[in-house]
Amino acid sequence: MKIEIISGLHRKAPAAILVSTPGQRILLDAGGALEPDEAPWPVPNDLDAVLLSHDHGDHIAGLSRLPMDIPIYCSEVTAQALPPGRNVQPIPVRGQFRLGDILVTTGSCGHAWGGVWFHLDVAGGLFYSGDISMESALFRFDPPPPADIALVDASYGLYDTPQRQQMDKLRVHLQQPTLCPVPPSGRAVELALLSAREGKTDIALDAACRAMLIQMAEQNDGSLQSEVAAELQMLAQTLPLFSADAQLVLAADPDGINGMAGTLRGREDFHHRTLFTGHMNQLARQQWLAGEVEFCRWNVHPTLSCLQALVSQLSCRWFAPLFTVIDSPTQWQQALNCHIITDPMIETERCQ
């Protein structure tokens, strides 16, 4: 087996990883550009299948560059975000399916509604996380089976501040009227849920975010923490209709340029402070450095402590930190106590 990390190694970049076995060529995620001027990753030939982890743009927006007939394996929620006409093969959020002679196990990734990680029973086990979080109050994270090789979201690098401390910081920011650009299937509903738990009712979800809330309240596809069902149902029933005057406005899209968030920011009569809680593109970062917007990280990717726990669960020997700069492989190796993959080309016989 060979693994090629086409995009996503050594920097925050779209996810695209090619797994080649003697019988199949499988693409793990097909992400779109995070920056307007970013060059697209090269599309591999002769793909047999694409596995999509979740519906965020940096994991699915490159799908438009692939042939229409390639089978796409993803959850039903992720399938909702795909262009029409795709050859979608729905998979369970928590379950198993076969790709030829490969058994693929899935589990909830803790990062998004309908989001999954993948475990392939090849070469001692291959684990691919997509984006993951082990701290979410809304989404569950399922412990994966052992795998020799782990390709894991490490978007925060070696950062290790837990979610409870980030919540304290967030409360300070939310004392003023605030607009949070958010992915509807990600942190939008979680931020609304946690605010409601603290007795705050002046919350507005735009149409895209509210649609996700309603789906979650109606049925748990396996993504959600078991104890939140009643809270989500109550929130869906009692949350007021959208108003741009609400104290906390949660609106798509996470870059703050498109969607309702972009529309509101373009209005002269809208004066809420914009607060980014996730990845900022170059424009948002420039605005932050200029003091035009605020930033407070909300942990939707793993901290170092979470990565250490995951390595222990996997018993992995080889670990590729994805979507982050790897300044010091030695420091990573000391932190995780396994071999750190820094080469985008991986041949499994070298990992024995």
Residue pairs with C-beta under 8 A, 6 or more apart in sequence:
1 19
1 20
1 21
1 122
1 123
1 126
1 347
1 348
2 19
2 20
2 345
2 346
2 347
2 348
3 17
3 18
3 19
3 20
3 126
3 149
3 151
3 345
3 346
3 347
3 348
4 17
4 18
4 20
4 44
4 344
4 345
4 346
5 17
5 151
5 320
5 322
5 344
5 346
6 16
6 17
6 18
6 41
6 42
6 44
6 344
7 13
7 14
7 15
7 16
7 17
7 31
7 41
8 14
8 15
8 16
8 17
8 29
8 31
8 322
8 323
9 320
9 322
9 326
9 341
9 342
9 344
10 324
10 325
10 326
10 342
11 323
11 324
11 325
12 34
12 155
12 279
12 323
12 324
13 31
13 34
13 38
13 58
13 323
14 29
14 31
14 32
14 33
14 34
14 38
14 41
14 58
14 59
14 61
14 62
15 28
15 29
15 30
15 31
15 53
15 58
15 59
15 130
15 322
15 323
16 27
16 28
16 29
16 30
16 31
16 41
16 62
17 27
17 28
17 29
17 128
17 151
18 25
18 26
18 27
18 28
18 44
19 25
19 26
19 27
19 28
19 120
19 122
19 126
20 26
21 102
21 122
23 100
23 101
24 48
24 49
24 99
24 100
24 102
25 44
25 46
25 47
25 48
26 47
26 48
26 49
26 50
26 51
26 99
26 102
26 120
27 44
27 47
27 49
27 50
27 51
27 66
28 50
28 51
28 53
28 118
28 128
28 130
28 151
29 50
29 51
29 52
29 53
29 59
29 60
29 130
30 50
30 52
30 59
30 60
30 61
30 62
30 63
30 65
30 66
31 41
31 57
31 58
31 59
31 60
31 61
31 62
32 57
32 58
32 60
32 61
32 62
33 40
33 61
33 62
34 58
34 279
34 281
35 281
35 282
40 62
40 65
41 62
43 65
43 66
47 66
47 67
47 70
48 70
48 71
48 99
48 100
49 70
49 71
49 72
49 73
49 99
50 63
50 66
50 70
50 71
50 72
50 73
51 73
51 74
51 104
51 118
51 128
52 59
52 60
52 63
52 72
52 73
52 74
52 78
52 82
53 59
53 74
53 78
53 109
53 115
53 116
53 117
53 118
53 128
53 129
53 130
53 131
54 60
54 75
54 78
54 109
54 111
54 112
54 114
54 115
54 116
54 130
54 131
54 185
55 77
55 78
55 80
55 81
55 112
55 114
55 115
55 185
56 112
56 131
56 183
56 185
56 186
56 254
59 130
59 131
60 78
60 81
60 82
63 72
63 82
63 83
63 86
64 83
68 85
68 86
68 87
69 87
70 87
71 87
71 89
72 79
72 82
72 86
72 87
72 88
72 89
73 89
73 91
73 97
73 99
73 104
74 82
74 88
74 89
74 90
74 91
74 114
74 116
75 90
75 91
75 92
75 93
75 114
75 115
75 116
75 221
76 90
76 114
76 221
77 113
77 114
77 185
77 215
77 221
77 223
78 114
78 115
79 86
79 88
79 90
81 185
82 88
89 97
91 97
91 104
91 106
91 116
92 106
92 222
93 106
93 107
93 108
93 114
93 115
93 116
93 221
93 222
93 223
94 106
94 107
94 108
94 116
94 142
94 222
95 105
95 106
96 103
96 104
96 105
96 106
97 104
97 106
98 104
102 120
102 121
102 122
103 120
103 121
104 118
104 119
104 120
104 121
105 118
105 119
105 121
105 144
105 145
106 116
106 117
106 118
106 119
107 116
107 117
107 119
107 141
107 142
107 143
107 144
108 115
108 116
108 117
108 139
108 140
108 141
108 142
108 222
108 223
109 115
109 116
109 117
109 129
109 130
109 131
109 132
109 133
109 139
109 141
110 132
110 133
110 134
110 135
110 136
110 139
110 140
110 141
111 130
111 131
111 132
111 133
111 136
111 139
111 153
111 186
111 300
111 301
112 131
112 139
112 183
112 185
112 186
112 223
113 139
113 185
113 186
113 189
113 212
113 215
113 216
113 221
113 223
113 224
114 185
114 221
114 223
115 130
115 131
115 139
115 185
115 223
116 130
117 127
117 128
117 129
117 130
117 132
117 142
117 144
118 127
118 128
118 130
119 125
119 126
119 127
119 128
119 144
119 145
119 147
120 126
120 128
122 348
123 148
123 149
123 348
123 351
124 147
124 148
124 149
124 348
124 351
125 145
125 146
125 147
125 148
125 149
125 314
126 147
126 148
126 149
126 150
126 151
127 144
127 147
127 149
127 150
127 151
127 152
127 314
127 316
128 151
128 152
129 150
129 151
129 152
129 153
129 310
129 322
130 153
131 153
131 155
131 300
131 301
131 323
132 141
132 152
132 153
132 301
132 302
132 306
132 310
133 139
133 141
133 299
133 300
133 301
133 302
133 306
134 141
134 302
134 306
134 309
134 310
135 162
135 163
135 299
135 303
135 306
136 190
136 225
136 300
137 190
137 193
137 194
137 225
137 228
138 189
138 190
138 193
138 224
138 225
138 228
139 190
139 223
139 224
139 225
140 222
140 223
140 224
140 225
140 226
143 313
144 310
144 313
144 314
146 313
146 314
146 315
146 316
147 314
147 315
147 316
148 316
148 317
148 318
148 351
149 316
149 317
149 318
149 319
149 320
149 341
149 346
149 348
149 351
150 310
150 311
150 314
150 316
150 318
150 319
150 320
151 320
151 322
151 341
152 302
152 307
152 310
152 319
152 320
152 321
152 322
153 301
153 302
153 322
153 323
154 301
154 302
154 307
154 321
154 322
154 323
154 324
155 279
155 301
155 302
155 322
155 323
155 324
156 297
156 299
156 301
156 302
156 303
156 304
156 324
157 321
157 324
157 325
158 304
158 331
158 332
158 335
159 303
159 304
160 303
160 304
160 305
161 297
161 299
161 303
162 299
162 303
162 305
163 298
163 299
166 296
166 297
166 298
166 299
167 194
169 296
170 277
170 296
170 298
173 273
173 275
173 294
173 296
174 195
174 247
174 248
174 275
176 273
177 246
177 247
177 248
177 249
177 271
177 272
177 273
178 247
178 248
178 249
178 272
178 273
178 274
178 275
179 249
179 251
179 261
179 264
179 265
179 270
179 272
179 273
179 274
179 275
180 188
180 191
180 248
180 249
180 250
180 251
180 274
180 275
180 276
180 277
181 251
181 252
181 253
181 254
181 255
181 256
181 259
181 261
181 262
181 274
181 276
182 188
182 191
182 209
182 250
182 251
182 252
182 254
182 261
182 277
182 278
183 252
183 253
183 254
183 278
184 208
184 209
184 211
184 212
184 252
185 212
186 254
186 278
186 300
187 277
187 278
187 298
187 300
188 205
188 209
188 212
188 213
188 250
188 252
189 205
189 209
189 212
189 213
189 216
189 232
191 248
191 250
191 277
191 298
192 203
192 205
192 209
192 213
192 235
192 239
192 248
192 250
193 228
193 231
193 232
193 235
195 203
195 248
196 203
196 231
196 235
196 239
197 231
200 247
200 248
201 238
201 240
202 246
202 247
202 248
203 239
203 246
203 247
203 248
203 250
204 240
204 242
204 243
204 244
204 246
204 248
204 249
204 250
204 251
205 213
205 239
205 242
205 250
205 251
206 242
206 249
206 250
206 251
206 252
206 259
206 260
206 261
207 242
207 260
208 251
208 252
208 259
208 260
209 250
209 251
209 252
210 236
210 239
210 242
213 232
213 235
213 236
213 239
214 236
216 223
216 224
216 232
217 229
217 232
217 233
217 235
217 236
220 226
220 229
224 232
240 246
244 264
244 267
244 270
244 272
249 264
249 272
251 259
251 260
251 261
251 264
252 258
252 259
252 260
252 261
253 259
253 260
253 261
253 262
254 261
254 278
254 279
255 262
255 281
255 283
255 284
256 262
256 265
256 274
256 276
256 284
256 293
257 265
257 283
261 274
264 270
264 272
265 274
273 293
273 294
274 287
274 292
274 293
274 294
275 293
275 294
275 295
275 296
276 284
276 288
276 293
276 294
276 295
276 296
277 295
277 296
277 297
277 298
278 297
278 298
278 300
280 288
280 295
284 293
287 293
288 294
288 295
301 323
302 310
304 335
307 321
307 335
307 336
308 335
308 336
311 319
311 336
311 337
311 338
316 338
317 338
317 339
317 351
318 338
318 339
318 341
318 346
318 351
319 332
319 336
319 338
319 339
319 340
319 341
320 340
320 341
320 346
321 332
321 340
326 332
326 340
326 342
329 340
329 342
332 340
333 339
333 340
339 351
